[in-house]
Amino acid sequence: MEDLQIANCSELTTNDCNEKLKLIQKDQYNQPDIVKVLDTSIKNEYFNLFNKDLIRFNSFSSELLERISSLIAITNTTKKKHCD
């Protein structure tokens, strides 16, 4: 705290210095913690990528289901032709 006072209050009165120090401390407390910011950013990126993967998987699953249904229909049609 003394270093902060010396650096910021060299030409100020005691009251002015105290007010300035209060503002500096307030600014320091109001600044976001970089670890929390990075953690949130990383989590958001991870979940965005995860959501994209889920969308791709859903699309692939739907396409695969359509192809399987088509193969089943073809198989059923072929069975009917051979049985008749």
MARBALO-914779 format. One record per residue: residue number from 1; chain; x, y, z of N, C-alpha, C in turn. Coordinates in nm, 3 decimals, m for minus. Each point is the difference from the previous one (the first is absolute). Example, Ala and Ser with C-alpha at 12.3 -4.5 7.8 and 13.67 -1.06 7.14 Angstrom:
BEGIN
<pt tivo="1" zapa="A" n_x="1.319" n_y="m0.569" n_z="0.780" ca_x="m0.089" ca_y="0.119" ca_z="0.000" c_x="0.090" c_y="0.120" c_z="0.000"/>
<pt tivo="2" zapa="A" n_x="m0.035" n_y="0.105" n_z="m0.072" ca_x="0.082" ca_y="0.119" ca_z="0.006" c_x="m0.077" c_y="0.109" c_z="0.073"/>
//
This chain:
BEGIN
<pt tivo="1" zapa="A" n_x="0.083" n_y="m0.119" n_z="0.000" ca_x="m0.083" ca_y="0.119" ca_z="0.000" c_x="0.087" c_y="0.126" c_z="0.000"/>
<pt tivo="2" zapa="A" n_x="0.115" n_y="m0.006" n_z="0.070" ca_x="0.088" ca_y="0.117" ca_z="0.006" c_x="0.055" c_y="0.035" c_z="m0.138"/>
<pt tivo="3" zapa="A" n_x="0.037" n_y="m0.102" n_z="m0.077" ca_x="0.049" ca_y="0.026" ca_z="m0.136" c_x="m0.106" c_y="0.069" c_z="m0.083"/>
<pt tivo="4" zapa="A" n_x="m0.124" n_y="m0.044" n_z="0.017" ca_x="m0.112" ca_y="0.060" ca_z="m0.072" c_x="m0.016" c_y="0.146" c_z="0.040"/>
<pt tivo="5" zapa="A" n_x="0.013" n_y="0.027" n_z="0.128" ca_x="m0.012" ca_y="0.138" ca_z="0.047" c_x="0.113" c_y="0.088" c_z="m0.053"/>
<pt tivo="6" zapa="A" n_x="0.120" n_y="m0.050" n_z="0.004" ca_x="0.115" ca_y="0.077" ca_z="m0.048" c_x="m0.014" c_y="0.029" c_z="m0.149"/>
<pt tivo="7" zapa="A" n_x="m0.039" n_y="m0.099" n_z="m0.078" ca_x="m0.010" ca_y="0.015" ca_z="m0.145" c_x="m0.112" c_y="0.093" c_z="m0.041"/>
<pt tivo="8" zapa="A" n_x="m0.109" n_y="0.002" n_z="0.074" ca_x="m0.117" ca_y="0.075" ca_z="m0.043" c_x="m0.029" c_y="0.127" c_z="0.079"/>
<pt tivo="9" zapa="A" n_x="0.072" n_y="0.024" n_z="0.107" ca_x="m0.034" ca_y="0.113" ca_z="0.087" c_x="0.117" c_y="0.094" c_z="0.025"/>
<pt tivo="10" zapa="A" n_x="0.098" n_y="m0.001" n_z="m0.084" ca_x="0.120" ca_y="0.078" ca_z="0.028" c_x="m0.026" c_y="0.150" c_z="0.014"/>
<pt tivo="11" zapa="A" n_x="m0.098" n_y="0.053" n_z="m0.072" ca_x="m0.024" ca_y="0.145" ca_z="0.007" c_x="m0.140" c_y="0.033" c_z="0.050"/>
<pt tivo="12" zapa="A" n_x="m0.064" n_y="m0.090" n_z="0.071" ca_x="m0.136" ca_y="0.021" ca_z="0.046" c_x="m0.006" c_y="0.016" c_z="0.151"/>
<pt tivo="13" zapa="A" n_x="m0.108" n_y="0.065" n_z="0.045" ca_x="m0.023" ca_y="0.008" ca_z="0.144" c_x="m0.048" c_y="m0.137" c_z="0.049"/>
<pt tivo="14" zapa="A" n_x="m0.004" n_y="m0.017" n_z="0.130" ca_x="m0.040" ca_y="m0.129" ca_z="0.057" c_x="m0.141" c_y="m0.038" c_z="m0.041"/>
<pt tivo="15" zapa="A" n_x="m0.094" n_y="0.093" n_z="0.007" ca_x="m0.139" ca_y="m0.030" ca_z="m0.037" c_x="m0.012" c_y="m0.035" c_z="m0.148"/>
<pt tivo="16" zapa="A" n_x="0.066" n_y="0.080" n_z="m0.084" ca_x="m0.003" ca_y="m0.029" ca_z="m0.144" c_x="0.064" c_y="m0.135" c_z="m0.030"/>
<pt tivo="17" zapa="A" n_x="0.109" n_y="m0.027" n_z="0.069" ca_x="0.069" ca_y="m0.127" ca_z="m0.019" c_x="m0.091" c_y="m0.116" c_z="0.039"/>
<pt tivo="18" zapa="A" n_x="m0.066" n_y="0.011" n_z="0.113" ca_x="m0.090" ca_y="m0.106" ca_z="0.045" c_x="m0.114" c_y="m0.022" c_z="m0.099"/>
<pt tivo="19" zapa="A" n_x="m0.054" n_y="0.108" n_z="m0.054" ca_x="m0.108" ca_y="m0.012" ca_z="m0.099" c_x="0.051" c_y="m0.070" c_z="m0.127"/>
<pt tivo="20" zapa="A" n_x="0.119" n_y="0.042" n_z="m0.042" ca_x="0.058" ca_y="m0.061" ca_z="m0.120" c_x="0.027" c_y="m0.150" c_z="0.022"/>
<pt tivo="21" zapa="A" n_x="0.051" n_y="m0.034" n_z="0.116" ca_x="0.026" ca_y="m0.141" ca_z="0.032" c_x="m0.129" c_y="m0.081" c_z="0.003"/>
<pt tivo="22" zapa="A" n_x="m0.106" n_y="0.059" n_z="0.053" ca_x="m0.130" ca_y="m0.069" ca_z="0.002" c_x="m0.047" c_y="m0.030" c_z="m0.142"/>
<pt tivo="23" zapa="A" n_x="0.016" n_y="0.098" n_z="m0.090" ca_x="m0.040" ca_y="m0.021" ca_z="m0.139" c_x="0.084" c_y="m0.109" c_z="m0.067"/>
<pt tivo="24" zapa="A" n_x="0.130" n_y="0.002" n_z="0.027" ca_x="0.089" ca_y="m0.101" ca_z="m0.058" c_x="m0.038" c_y="m0.139" c_z="0.050"/>
<pt tivo="25" zapa="A" n_x="m0.024" n_y="m0.011" n_z="0.130" ca_x="m0.039" ca_y="m0.130" ca_z="0.057" c_x="m0.134" c_y="m0.045" c_z="m0.056"/>
<pt tivo="26" zapa="A" n_x="m0.093" n_y="0.093" n_z="m0.016" ca_x="m0.131" ca_y="m0.034" ca_z="m0.055" c_x="0.016" c_y="m0.053" c_z="m0.143"/>
<pt tivo="27" zapa="A" n_x="0.085" n_y="0.065" n_z="m0.080" ca_x="0.026" ca_y="m0.046" ca_z="m0.137" c_x="0.060" c_y="m0.140" c_z="0.000"/>
<pt tivo="28" zapa="A" n_x="0.091" n_y="m0.024" n_z="0.092" ca_x="0.063" ca_y="m0.132" ca_z="0.007" c_x="m0.104" c_y="m0.108" c_z="0.034"/>
<pt tivo="29" zapa="A" n_x="m0.093" n_y="0.031" n_z="0.088" ca_x="m0.102" ca_y="m0.098" ca_z="0.038" c_x="m0.102" c_y="m0.021" c_z="m0.111"/>
<pt tivo="30" zapa="A" n_x="m0.023" n_y="0.102" n_z="m0.079" ca_x="m0.101" ca_y="m0.009" ca_z="m0.106" c_x="0.051" c_y="m0.070" c_z="m0.125"/>
<pt tivo="31" zapa="A" n_x="0.130" n_y="m0.016" n_z="m0.012" ca_x="0.055" ca_y="m0.067" ca_z="m0.119" c_x="m0.027" c_y="m0.150" c_z="0.011"/>
<pt tivo="32" zapa="A" n_x="m0.046" n_y="m0.060" n_z="m0.109" ca_x="m0.030" ca_y="m0.143" ca_z="0.005" c_x="0.127" c_y="m0.084" c_z="0.018"/>
<pt tivo="33" zapa="A" n_x="m0.014" n_y="m0.109" n_z="0.069" ca_x="0.110" ca_y="m0.093" ca_z="0.021" c_x="0.028" c_y="m0.071" c_z="m0.133"/>
<pt tivo="34" zapa="A" n_x="0.123" n_y="0.011" n_z="m0.048" ca_x="0.035" ca_y="m0.055" ca_z="m0.132" c_x="m0.021" c_y="m0.151" c_z="m0.005"/>
<pt tivo="35" zapa="A" n_x="0.022" n_y="m0.068" n_z="0.111" ca_x="m0.020" ca_y="m0.145" ca_z="0.003" c_x="m0.147" c_y="m0.034" c_z="m0.023"/>
<pt tivo="36" zapa="A" n_x="m0.089" n_y="0.076" n_z="0.063" ca_x="m0.144" ca_y="m0.024" ca_z="m0.019" c_x="m0.041" c_y="0.032" c_z="m0.143"/>
<pt tivo="37" zapa="A" n_x="0.054" n_y="0.107" n_z="m0.055" ca_x="m0.033" ca_y="0.038" ca_z="m0.137" c_x="0.046" c_y="m0.109" c_z="m0.097"/>
<pt tivo="38" zapa="A" n_x="0.123" n_y="m0.046" n_z="0.016" ca_x="0.053" ca_y="m0.105" ca_z="m0.088" c_x="m0.077" c_y="m0.130" c_z="0.018"/>
<pt tivo="39" zapa="A" n_x="m0.031" n_y="m0.034" n_z="0.124" ca_x="m0.074" ca_y="m0.123" ca_z="0.028" c_x="m0.137" c_y="0.004" c_z="m0.068"/>
<pt tivo="40" zapa="A" n_x="m0.068" n_y="0.112" n_z="0.013" ca_x="m0.131" ca_y="0.016" ca_z="m0.064" c_x="0.013" c_y="m0.008" c_z="m0.151"/>
<pt tivo="41" zapa="A" n_x="0.101" n_y="0.065" n_z="m0.054" ca_x="0.022" ca_y="m0.002" ca_z="m0.145" c_x="0.027" c_y="m0.141" c_z="m0.051"/>
<pt tivo="42" zapa="A" n_x="0.084" n_y="m0.073" n_z="0.071" ca_x="0.032" ca_y="m0.138" ca_z="m0.040" c_x="m0.124" c_y="m0.088" c_z="0.007"/>
<pt tivo="43" zapa="A" n_x="m0.077" n_y="0.014" n_z="0.108" ca_x="m0.124" ca_y="m0.079" ca_z="0.013" c_x="m0.097" c_y="0.033" c_z="m0.112"/>
<pt tivo="44" zapa="A" n_x="m0.016" n_y="0.128" n_z="m0.031" ca_x="m0.091" ca_y="0.039" ca_z="m0.107" c_x="0.043" c_y="m0.059" c_z="m0.134"/>
<pt tivo="45" zapa="A" n_x="0.130" n_y="0.006" n_z="m0.028" ca_x="0.051" ca_y="m0.057" ca_z="m0.126" c_x="m0.023" c_y="m0.150" c_z="m0.004"/>
<pt tivo="46" zapa="A" n_x="0.027" n_y="m0.067" n_z="0.112" ca_x="m0.021" ca_y="m0.145" ca_z="0.008" c_x="m0.147" c_y="m0.035" c_z="m0.028"/>
<pt tivo="47" zapa="A" n_x="m0.091" n_y="0.072" n_z="0.066" ca_x="m0.142" ca_y="m0.031" ca_z="m0.019" c_x="m0.048" c_y="0.036" c_z="m0.140"/>
<pt tivo="48" zapa="A" n_x="0.056" n_y="0.104" n_z="m0.060" ca_x="m0.035" ca_y="0.032" ca_z="m0.138" c_x="0.043" c_y="m0.112" c_z="m0.094"/>
<pt tivo="49" zapa="A" n_x="0.121" n_y="m0.050" n_z="0.019" ca_x="0.049" ca_y="m0.110" ca_z="m0.083" c_x="m0.081" c_y="m0.127" c_z="0.026"/>
<pt tivo="50" zapa="A" n_x="m0.033" n_y="m0.024" n_z="0.125" ca_x="m0.081" ca_y="m0.117" ca_z="0.036" c_x="m0.138" c_y="0.008" c_z="m0.067"/>
<pt tivo="51" zapa="A" n_x="m0.060" n_y="0.119" n_z="0.003" ca_x="m0.130" ca_y="0.018" ca_z="m0.065" c_x="0.009" c_y="m0.025" c_z="m0.150"/>
<pt tivo="52" zapa="A" n_x="0.107" n_y="0.049" n_z="m0.062" ca_x="0.018" ca_y="m0.024" ca_z="m0.144" c_x="0.014" c_y="m0.149" c_z="m0.029"/>
<pt tivo="53" zapa="A" n_x="0.074" n_y="m0.069" n_z="0.086" ca_x="0.015" ca_y="m0.146" ca_z="m0.017" c_x="m0.134" c_y="m0.070" c_z="0.014"/>
<pt tivo="54" zapa="A" n_x="m0.081" n_y="0.043" n_z="0.096" ca_x="m0.132" ca_y="m0.060" ca_z="0.017" c_x="m0.089" c_y="0.023" c_z="m0.122"/>
<pt tivo="55" zapa="A" n_x="0.008" n_y="0.119" n_z="m0.055" ca_x="m0.079" ca_y="0.032" ca_z="m0.120" c_x="0.044" c_y="m0.089" c_z="m0.116"/>
<pt tivo="56" zapa="A" n_x="0.132" n_y="m0.014" n_z="m0.018" ca_x="0.051" ca_y="m0.088" ca_z="m0.106" c_x="m0.043" c_y="m0.145" c_z="0.023"/>
<pt tivo="57" zapa="A" n_x="0.010" n_y="m0.045" n_z="0.123" ca_x="m0.039" ca_y="m0.138" ca_z="0.033" c_x="m0.149" c_y="m0.021" c_z="m0.027"/>
<pt tivo="58" zapa="A" n_x="m0.081" n_y="0.096" n_z="0.038" ca_x="m0.144" ca_y="m0.009" ca_z="m0.023" c_x="m0.030" c_y="m0.008" c_z="m0.149"/>
<pt tivo="59" zapa="A" n_x="0.066" n_y="0.083" n_z="m0.078" ca_x="m0.017" ca_y="m0.001" ca_z="m0.145" c_x="0.044" c_y="m0.134" c_z="m0.058"/>
<pt tivo="60" zapa="A" n_x="0.115" n_y="m0.048" n_z="0.043" ca_x="0.052" ca_y="m0.129" ca_z="m0.047" c_x="m0.096" c_y="m0.113" c_z="0.039"/>
<pt tivo="61" zapa="A" n_x="m0.050" n_y="0.004" n_z="0.124" ca_x="m0.093" ca_y="m0.104" ca_z="0.047" c_x="m0.127" c_y="m0.001" c_z="m0.083"/>
<pt tivo="62" zapa="A" n_x="m0.052" n_y="0.117" n_z="m0.030" ca_x="m0.122" ca_y="0.010" ca_z="m0.081" c_x="0.024" c_y="m0.057" c_z="m0.140"/>
<pt tivo="63" zapa="A" n_x="0.113" n_y="0.035" n_z="m0.058" ca_x="0.034" ca_y="m0.050" ca_z="m0.133" c_x="0.019" c_y="m0.152" c_z="0.003"/>
<pt tivo="64" zapa="A" n_x="0.066" n_y="m0.049" n_z="0.102" ca_x="0.022" ca_y="m0.144" ca_z="0.014" c_x="m0.134" c_y="m0.073" c_z="0.017"/>
<pt tivo="65" zapa="A" n_x="m0.089" n_y="0.056" n_z="0.079" ca_x="m0.132" ca_y="m0.060" ca_z="0.020" c_x="m0.078" c_y="m0.006" c_z="m0.131"/>
<pt tivo="66" zapa="A" n_x="0.008" n_y="0.107" n_z="m0.079" ca_x="m0.067" ca_y="0.001" ca_z="m0.130" c_x="0.055" c_y="m0.109" c_z="m0.091"/>
<pt tivo="67" zapa="A" n_x="0.131" n_y="m0.016" n_z="m0.002" ca_x="0.062" ca_y="m0.103" ca_z="m0.086" c_x="m0.037" c_y="m0.141" c_z="0.047"/>
<pt tivo="68" zapa="A" n_x="m0.003" n_y="m0.021" n_z="0.131" ca_x="m0.039" ca_y="m0.131" ca_z="0.052" c_x="m0.146" c_y="m0.029" c_z="m0.034"/>
<pt tivo="69" zapa="A" n_x="m0.085" n_y="0.101" n_z="0.017" ca_x="m0.142" ca_y="m0.017" ca_z="m0.035" c_x="m0.016" c_y="m0.032" c_z="m0.148"/>
<pt tivo="70" zapa="A" n_x="0.078" n_y="0.065" n_z="m0.083" ca_x="m0.004" ca_y="m0.025" ca_z="m0.144" c_x="0.044" c_y="m0.144" c_z="m0.031"/>
<pt tivo="71" zapa="A" n_x="0.106" n_y="m0.045" n_z="0.066" ca_x="0.047" ca_y="m0.138" ca_z="m0.020" c_x="m0.105" c_y="m0.101" c_z="0.046"/>
<pt tivo="72" zapa="A" n_x="m0.066" n_y="0.027" n_z="0.111" ca_x="m0.105" ca_y="m0.089" ca_z="0.050" c_x="m0.115" c_y="m0.007" c_z="m0.101"/>
<pt tivo="73" zapa="A" n_x="m0.037" n_y="0.116" n_z="m0.053" ca_x="m0.108" ca_y="0.003" ca_z="m0.099" c_x="0.038" c_y="m0.079" c_z="m0.125"/>
<pt tivo="74" zapa="A" n_x="0.122" n_y="0.016" n_z="m0.046" ca_x="0.048" ca_y="m0.074" ca_z="m0.118" c_x="0.001" c_y="m0.150" c_z="0.030"/>
<pt tivo="75" zapa="A" n_x="0.046" n_y="m0.036" n_z="0.118" ca_x="0.004" ca_y="m0.141" ca_z="0.040" c_x="m0.140" c_y="m0.059" c_z="0.004"/>
<pt tivo="76" zapa="A" n_x="m0.094" n_y="0.073" n_z="0.057" ca_x="m0.139" ca_y="m0.047" ca_z="0.007" c_x="m0.060" c_y="m0.016" c_z="m0.139"/>
<pt tivo="77" zapa="A" n_x="0.029" n_y="0.094" n_z="m0.088" ca_x="m0.050" ca_y="m0.008" ca_z="m0.138" c_x="0.059" c_y="m0.121" c_z="m0.071"/>
<pt tivo="78" zapa="A" n_x="0.129" n_y="m0.022" n_z="0.019" ca_x="0.067" ca_y="m0.114" ca_z="m0.062" c_x="m0.056" c_y="m0.132" c_z="0.053"/>
<pt tivo="79" zapa="A" n_x="m0.026" n_y="m0.008" n_z="0.128" ca_x="m0.058" ca_y="m0.121" ca_z="0.060" c_x="m0.136" c_y="m0.031" c_z="m0.061"/>
<pt tivo="80" zapa="A" n_x="m0.083" n_y="0.104" n_z="m0.015" ca_x="m0.134" ca_y="m0.019" ca_z="m0.056" c_x="0.009" c_y="m0.054" c_z="m0.142"/>
<pt tivo="81" zapa="A" n_x="0.094" n_y="0.053" n_z="m0.078" ca_x="0.014" ca_y="m0.044" ca_z="m0.139" c_x="0.042" c_y="m0.147" c_z="m0.006"/>
<pt tivo="82" zapa="A" n_x="0.088" n_y="m0.041" n_z="0.088" ca_x="0.048" ca_y="m0.138" ca_z="m0.001" c_x="m0.104" c_y="m0.097" c_z="0.057"/>
<pt tivo="83" zapa="A" n_x="m0.083" n_y="0.049" n_z="0.089" ca_x="m0.102" ca_y="m0.087" ca_z="0.060" c_x="m0.119" c_y="m0.020" c_z="m0.094"/>
<pt tivo="84" zapa="A" n_x="m0.024" n_y="0.094" n_z="m0.088" ca_x="m0.116" ca_y="m0.009" ca_z="m0.091" c_x="0.027" c_y="m0.088" c_z="m0.112"/>
//
